[in-house]
């Protein structure tokens, strides 16, 4: 799980700093998509991005991308 990796590296990087011992917590939001053809909102399972209603592949992400880590730098 991504959260476990982030916690591991946060603990490693925060050692001997003011952040040592701080906790990182995550709330996961199920990935949901909306079909651009029929407007059906559905939960995405694995890599199944096909609308269960009309079988269109034209979908847009509407939930599940609330956190995006662009980069992490360590010196």
SVG drawing of the C-alpha trace seen along z (x, -y; Angstrom):
<svg xmlns="http://www.w3.org/2000/svg" viewBox="-27 -21 49 26">
<polyline fill="none" stroke="black" stroke-width="0.4" points="0.0,0.0 1.2,-3.5 0.4,-4.7 2.7,-2.2 5.6,-3.3 5.0,-7.0 4.9,-6.2 8.2,-4.2 10.0,-7.0 8.5,-9.8 9.8,-8.0 13.2,-7.5 13.5,-11.1 12.2,-12.7 14.7,-10.9 16.6,-13.4 14.4,-16.3 11.6,-18.1 9.2,-15.9 10.6,-12.7 7.7,-10.7 5.1,-12.5 2.4,-10.4 1.1,-10.4 -2.4,-9.3 -4.3,-8.6 -8.0,-8.4 -8.5,-6.5 -11.4,-7.5 -12.7,-4.9 -11.9,-5.8 -15.0,-6.8 -15.5,-7.8 -18.4,-9.4 -19.3,-8.2 -19.2,-11.0 -21.9,-9.3 -24.6,-8.4 -23.4,-10.3 -23.4,-7.1 -21.1,-7.4 -19.4,-4.2 -16.6,-2.8 -13.5,-1.8 -12.3,1.7 -8.6,2.4 -8.1,1.3 -11.8,1.7 -12.5,-1.8 -15.5,-0.8 -19.0,-2.2 -21.1,0.6 -24.3,-1.0 -23.5,-1.7 -20.0,-0.1 -18.4,-3.3 -14.7,-3.9 -15.1,-7.7 -15.0,-8.3 -13.6,-11.0 -12.3,-10.6 -14.5,-12.3 -13.2,-10.9 -10.1,-9.1 -7.5,-11.6 -7.7,-14.0 -4.0,-13.6 -1.3,-13.8 2.4,-13.8 4.3,-15.4 7.8,-15.0 9.7,-14.4 13.3,-15.6 15.7,-14.5 19.1,-16.1"/>
</svg>
